[in-house]
């Protein structure tokens, strides 16, 4: 296929979504996650920490 003008991450996800072999195929959920953030994580972005159960409440 010819190159596209899409960001590389989005282009790769689209090609995987349309792959013929099931082993290479990306599921819809993974593709939607790529659509939400086509350029990847921003610099300095860290995953949010989950707050545990507070044992002591004020």
VMD Tcl script that builds the backbone (N, CA, C; Angstrom):
set m [mol new atoms 174]
animate dup $m
set s [atomselect $m all]
$s set {name element resname resid chain x y z} {
  {N N UNK 1 A 0.830 -1.202 0.000}
  {CA C UNK 1 A 0.000 0.000 0.000}
  {C C UNK 1 A 0.870 1.259 0.000}
  {N N UNK 2 A 0.415 2.290 -0.645}
  {CA C UNK 2 A 1.179 3.538 -0.685}
  {C C UNK 2 A 1.210 4.209 0.684}
  {N N UNK 3 A 2.231 5.022 0.940}
  {CA C UNK 3 A 2.301 5.734 2.214}
  {C C UNK 3 A 1.145 6.718 2.354}
  {N N UNK 4 A 0.769 6.977 3.586}
  {CA C UNK 4 A -0.321 7.919 3.857}
  {C C UNK 4 A 0.230 9.150 4.556}
  {N N UNK 5 A -0.604 10.150 4.715}
  {CA C UNK 5 A -0.197 11.363 5.419}
  {C C UNK 5 A -0.581 11.302 6.897}
  {N N UNK 6 A -0.999 10.130 7.361}
  {CA C UNK 6 A -1.375 9.957 8.760}
  {C C UNK 6 A -0.130 9.886 9.636}
  {N N UNK 7 A -0.272 10.197 10.933}
  {CA C UNK 7 A 0.855 9.988 11.841}
  {C C UNK 7 A 1.267 8.510 11.812}
  {N N UNK 8 A 2.554 8.222 11.958}
  {CA C UNK 8 A 3.021 6.830 11.835}
  {C C UNK 8 A 2.299 5.849 12.753}
  {N N UNK 9 A 2.019 6.249 13.983}
  {CA C UNK 9 A 1.341 5.347 14.923}
  {C C UNK 9 A -0.070 5.020 14.448}
  {N N UNK 10 A -0.785 6.016 13.953}
  {CA C UNK 10 A -2.144 5.815 13.462}
  {C C UNK 10 A -2.134 4.999 12.173}
  {N N UNK 11 A -1.171 5.246 11.303}
  {CA C UNK 11 A -1.051 4.484 10.062}
  {C C UNK 11 A -0.817 3.005 10.356}
  {N N UNK 12 A 0.072 2.722 11.303}
  {CA C UNK 12 A 0.359 1.333 11.667}
  {C C UNK 12 A -0.878 0.662 12.264}
  {N N UNK 13 A -1.618 1.383 13.117}
  {CA C UNK 13 A -2.822 0.814 13.727}
  {C C UNK 13 A -3.881 0.527 12.668}
  {N N UNK 14 A -4.033 1.408 11.690}
  {CA C UNK 14 A -5.011 1.197 10.625}
  {C C UNK 14 A -4.637 -0.016 9.782}
  {N N UNK 15 A -3.361 -0.157 9.464}
  {CA C UNK 15 A -2.916 -1.319 8.686}
  {C C UNK 15 A -3.135 -2.616 9.468}
  {N N UNK 16 A -2.905 -2.574 10.778}
  {CA C UNK 16 A -3.132 -3.772 11.601}
  {C C UNK 16 A -4.616 -4.085 11.723}
  {N N UNK 17 A -5.465 -3.061 11.767}
  {CA C UNK 17 A -6.911 -3.282 11.840}
  {C C UNK 17 A -7.411 -3.981 10.582}
  {N N UNK 18 A -6.819 -3.658 9.436}
  {CA C UNK 18 A -7.250 -4.219 8.160}
  {C C UNK 18 A -6.451 -5.459 7.747}
  {N N UNK 19 A -5.578 -5.952 8.618}
  {CA C UNK 19 A -4.748 -7.120 8.288}
  {C C UNK 19 A -5.613 -8.347 8.021}
  {N N UNK 20 A -5.166 -9.169 7.082}
  {CA C UNK 20 A -5.921 -10.368 6.712}
  {C C UNK 20 A -5.717 -11.503 7.706}
  {N N UNK 21 A -4.516 -11.603 8.259}
  {CA C UNK 21 A -4.257 -12.708 9.184}
  {C C UNK 21 A -4.691 -12.329 10.598}
  {N N UNK 22 A -5.441 -13.190 11.263}
  {CA C UNK 22 A -5.940 -12.878 12.607}
  {C C UNK 22 A -4.833 -12.620 13.633}
  {N N UNK 23 A -3.662 -13.247 13.462}
  {CA C UNK 23 A -2.572 -13.050 14.417}
  {C C UNK 23 A -2.044 -11.617 14.381}
  {N N UNK 24 A -2.095 -10.987 13.228}
  {CA C UNK 24 A -1.584 -9.624 13.071}
  {C C UNK 24 A -2.662 -8.571 13.286}
  {N N UNK 25 A -3.917 -8.976 13.273}
  {CA C UNK 25 A -5.029 -8.033 13.303}
  {C C UNK 25 A -5.178 -7.377 14.673}
  {N N UNK 26 A -5.424 -6.077 14.662}
  {CA C UNK 26 A -5.660 -5.289 15.867}
  {C C UNK 26 A -7.155 -5.275 16.146}
  {N N UNK 27 A -7.535 -5.373 17.412}
  {CA C UNK 27 A -8.958 -5.342 17.732}
  {C C UNK 27 A -9.472 -3.898 17.728}
  {N N UNK 28 A -10.776 -3.763 17.721}
  {CA C UNK 28 A -11.403 -2.434 17.648}
  {C C UNK 28 A -11.022 -1.581 18.855}
  {N N UNK 29 A -10.986 -2.184 20.040}
  {CA C UNK 29 A -10.653 -1.434 21.253}
  {C C UNK 29 A -9.257 -0.813 21.142}
  {N N UNK 30 A -8.299 -1.585 20.668}
  {CA C UNK 30 A -6.944 -1.068 20.500}
  {C C UNK 30 A -6.879 0.046 19.470}
  {N N UNK 31 A -7.672 -0.082 18.410}
  {CA C UNK 31 A -7.687 0.955 17.379}
  {C C UNK 31 A -8.307 2.248 17.911}
  {N N UNK 32 A -9.370 2.129 18.696}
  {CA C UNK 32 A -10.012 3.322 19.266}
  {C C UNK 32 A -9.066 4.025 20.229}
  {N N UNK 33 A -8.306 3.259 21.010}
  {CA C UNK 33 A -7.318 3.869 21.901}
  {C C UNK 33 A -6.272 4.638 21.101}
  {N N UNK 34 A -5.891 4.117 19.950}
  {CA C UNK 34 A -4.931 4.804 19.091}
  {C C UNK 34 A -5.548 6.071 18.507}
  {N N UNK 35 A -6.829 6.021 18.154}
  {CA C UNK 35 A -7.501 7.210 17.626}
  {C C UNK 35 A -7.560 8.328 18.660}
  {N N UNK 36 A -7.737 7.963 19.921}
  {CA C UNK 36 A -7.814 8.974 20.975}
  {C C UNK 36 A -6.488 9.701 21.158}
  {N N UNK 37 A -5.383 9.030 20.908}
  {CA C UNK 37 A -4.068 9.635 21.078}
  {C C UNK 37 A -3.148 9.160 19.953}
  {N N UNK 38 A -3.312 9.693 18.727}
  {CA C UNK 38 A -2.570 9.179 17.570}
  {C C UNK 38 A -1.067 9.434 17.605}
  {N N UNK 39 A -0.601 10.362 18.408}
  {CA C UNK 39 A 0.826 10.677 18.430}
  {C C UNK 39 A 1.558 10.008 19.585}
  {N N UNK 40 A 0.875 9.196 20.375}
  {CA C UNK 40 A 1.506 8.524 21.507}
  {C C UNK 40 A 1.454 9.398 22.746}
  {N N UNK 41 A 2.137 8.943 23.791}
  {CA C UNK 41 A 2.155 9.690 25.047}
  {C C UNK 41 A 2.961 10.964 24.880}
  {N N UNK 42 A 2.529 12.004 25.577}
  {CA C UNK 42 A 3.263 13.262 25.556}
  {C C UNK 42 A 4.480 13.132 26.462}
  {N N UNK 43 A 5.469 13.972 26.215}
  {CA C UNK 43 A 6.677 13.956 27.030}
  {C C UNK 43 A 6.312 14.324 28.465}
  {N N UNK 44 A 6.837 13.578 29.400}
  {CA C UNK 44 A 6.582 13.872 30.802}
  {C C UNK 44 A 5.262 13.331 31.307}
  {N N UNK 45 A 4.485 12.711 30.463}
  {CA C UNK 45 A 3.193 12.186 30.882}
  {C C UNK 45 A 3.415 10.859 31.594}
  {N N UNK 46 A 2.895 10.756 32.794}
  {CA C UNK 46 A 3.032 9.523 33.550}
  {C C UNK 46 A 1.654 8.952 33.821}
  {N N UNK 47 A 1.546 7.650 33.939}
  {CA C UNK 47 A 0.245 7.072 34.248}
  {C C UNK 47 A -0.213 7.503 35.634}
  {N N UNK 48 A -1.506 7.709 35.782}
  {CA C UNK 48 A -2.033 8.152 37.061}
  {C C UNK 48 A -1.910 7.033 38.088}
  {N N UNK 49 A -1.618 7.441 39.307}
  {CA C UNK 49 A -1.485 6.457 40.378}
  {C C UNK 49 A -2.865 6.178 40.956}
  {N N UNK 50 A -3.127 4.917 41.196}
  {CA C UNK 50 A -4.395 4.554 41.814}
  {C C UNK 50 A -4.280 4.790 43.307}
  {N N UNK 51 A -5.305 5.359 43.850}
  {CA C UNK 51 A -5.322 5.563 45.288}
  {C C UNK 51 A -5.852 4.303 45.937}
  {N N UNK 52 A -5.140 3.846 46.921}
  {CA C UNK 52 A -5.560 2.656 47.643}
  {C C UNK 52 A -6.674 2.984 48.623}
  {N N UNK 53 A -7.142 1.999 49.296}
  {CA C UNK 53 A -8.187 2.189 50.293}
  {C C UNK 53 A -7.604 2.962 51.471}
  {N N UNK 54 A -8.224 4.083 51.838}
  {CA C UNK 54 A -7.698 4.856 52.967}
  {C C UNK 54 A -8.023 4.147 54.289}
  {N N UNK 55 A -6.991 3.731 54.994}
  {CA C UNK 55 A -7.210 3.034 56.256}
  {C C UNK 55 A -7.638 3.989 57.356}
  {N N UNK 56 A -7.115 5.202 57.301}
  {CA C UNK 56 A -7.468 6.177 58.318}
  {C C UNK 56 A -8.154 7.343 57.649}
  {N N UNK 57 A -9.321 7.627 58.090}
  {CA C UNK 57 A -10.055 8.774 57.541}
  {C C UNK 57 A -10.069 9.888 58.558}
  {N N UNK 58 A -10.044 11.088 58.062}
  {CA C UNK 58 A -10.063 12.256 58.951}
  {C C UNK 58 A -11.476 12.660 59.233}
}
mol reanalyze $m
mol bondsrecalc $m
mol representation Tube
mol addrep $m
